[in-house]
């Protein structure tokens, strides 16, 4: 992950783009790129894997940039949230169902 963050930082530094990467702008970019990812599946399930991977990479990149901007460790925040979600969705109630936690 460290190498990936360094590569993204270098890419942005070379272009002087960090000035545009406020948390608000990054959140907007995540939403925009997520929409483009979703568009890959619009109307049917016949998606182009390469296009999906490119859009997914864009989403990941902006998420990584936002974590870096907020000075948080992506692995740490994902594991913390996963632990919280484990409690909301215990295996004995949630296994094999997609019901929201408050209706289990």
Buried (B, 14 or more C-beta within 10 A) or exposed (E): EEEEBEEBBEEBEEEEEEEEBEEEBBEEBBEEBBEBBEEBEEEEEEEEEEEEEBBBEBBBBBBBBBBBBEEEEBEEEEEEEEEEEEEEBEEEEBEEEEEEEEEE
